[in-house]
């Protein structure tokens, strides 16, 4: 049996999951496929070495799609200034919230925190389907759209 969606996104990381959330919030019937099952729980003493410096604009997007609250509950850390440089060049950039109307420039967030909050939110949206452990084996062009076949034989059409 072929499951049909308006949009299929392959890759459930930060970008794919955010896009799926935004589309589902707009009423689009979307499937998010990822070859892994994202980590949703961890011990307090574990650390994800992959982090993102999220700006206020990124925070606004995550608030709009309903994931920010879940991220705050899991842990985010504000940053007030940031220096960026290149080891091979003399230039340096310095960003400071003192130059803005904000109390901070944004937040440093472990990537697993962002992904977990996005997937949690997606699971509450009626037009979103999250499929983990999904390994695409074939993509076929149709007259209108595409057909994806997974290694386990499941098929999806958009």
C-alpha positions in Angstrom: 0.0 0.0 0.0 1.3 3.4 -1.0 1.0 6.2 1.6 0.4 9.6 -0.1 1.6 13.0 1.1 1.8 16.5 -0.3 5.4 16.7 0.7 8.0 14.1 1.8 11.2 15.3 3.5 14.1 12.9 3.7 16.3 13.9 6.6 15.0 14.6 10.1 17.7 16.8 11.4 17.3 20.5 12.4 16.5 21.7 8.9 14.3 18.9 7.8 12.3 18.8 11.0 11.9 22.6 11.1 10.7 22.6 7.5 8.3 19.7 8.3 6.9 21.6 11.3 6.4 24.8 9.4 4.6 22.9 6.6 2.4 20.9 9.0 1.5 24.2 10.8 0.3 25.5 7.5 -1.9 22.4 7.0 0.3 20.6 4.5 0.2 16.8 4.7 3.9 16.1 5.2 6.0 13.0 5.9 9.4 13.3 7.6 11.7 10.3 7.0 15.0 9.7 8.7 17.3 6.7 8.8 17.7 7.1 12.5 15.3 7.4 15.5 16.3 10.7 17.1 17.5 10.6 20.7 14.7 12.1 22.9 16.1 11.3 26.4 19.5 11.4 27.9 21.1 11.5 31.4 21.8 14.9 33.0 25.6 14.3 32.9 25.7 13.6 29.1 26.7 16.2 26.6 26.1 16.6 22.9 29.3 18.0 21.4 27.3 19.3 18.4 25.7 22.6 19.2 24.3 25.5 17.3 24.4 29.3 18.1 20.8 30.2 17.4 20.0 33.8 16.6 16.8 35.7 17.6 15.5 35.1 14.1 16.0 31.3 14.5 14.4 31.4 17.9 11.4 33.2 16.3 11.0 30.5 13.7 11.2 27.8 16.4 8.7 29.6 18.5 6.3 29.9 15.5 6.5 26.2 14.8 5.9 25.4 18.5 9.3 23.8 19.3 10.9 26.5 21.4 9.2 25.7 24.7 10.3 22.1 24.5 13.9 23.3 23.8 13.8 25.6 26.8 12.5 22.7 29.0 15.5 20.6 27.9 18.0 23.4 28.2 19.3 26.3 26.2 22.0 28.8 27.2 21.9 32.5 26.2 24.9 34.3 24.8 25.4 38.0 25.0 28.4 38.4 22.7 30.4 36.4 20.3 33.8 36.7 18.6 34.5 35.1 15.3 38.0 34.8 13.8 40.1 32.8 11.4 43.3 31.3 12.6 45.0 32.1 9.2 43.8 35.7 8.9 44.0 38.9 10.9 40.3 39.8 10.8 37.8 39.3 13.6 34.1 39.9 14.0 32.6 40.9 17.4 28.9 40.8 18.0 27.6 42.2 21.3 24.0 42.5 22.6 25.0 45.9 24.1 24.8 47.2 20.5 21.1 46.0 20.2 17.9 46.4 22.0 18.0 42.8 23.3 19.4 41.3 26.5 21.1 38.5 24.5 22.0 37.8 20.9 20.5 34.3 21.0 21.1 30.9 22.5 23.6 28.1 22.4 21.6 24.8 22.1 22.7 21.2 21.8 21.6 19.9 18.4 19.9 16.9 20.1 17.8 19.3 22.1 16.5 21.1 19.0 15.9 17.8 17.1 14.1 16.2 20.0 11.8 19.2 20.5 11.0 19.4 16.8 10.1 15.7 16.6 8.0 15.9 19.8 6.1 18.8 18.3 5.7 17.1 14.9 4.0 14.1 16.6 1.3 16.4 17.9 0.4 17.8 14.5 -2.4 16.0 12.7 -0.9 16.6 9.2 2.6 15.4 10.0 3.9 11.8 10.0 7.4 11.0 11.3 8.9 7.8 10.1 12.2 6.8 11.7 14.5 3.9 10.7 13.6 4.8 7.1 16.3 4.0 4.5 15.3 5.1 1.0 16.3 2.5 -1.5 14.7 4.0 -4.6 13.1 7.2 -5.9 11.0 7.0 -9.0 9.8 10.0 -11.1 6.0 9.9 -11.7 4.0 11.9 -14.2 3.2 14.2 -11.3 5.5 13.8 -8.2 7.8 11.1 -6.9 7.5 7.6 -5.4 9.9 6.7 -2.7 10.6 3.1 -1.7 12.3 2.2 1.5 14.6 -0.8 2.1 11.8 -2.5 4.0 9.4 -2.2 1.0 7.2 0.7 2.3 6.3 3.1 -0.4 5.4 6.8 -0.2 4.2 9.2 -2.9 4.2 13.0 -3.1 
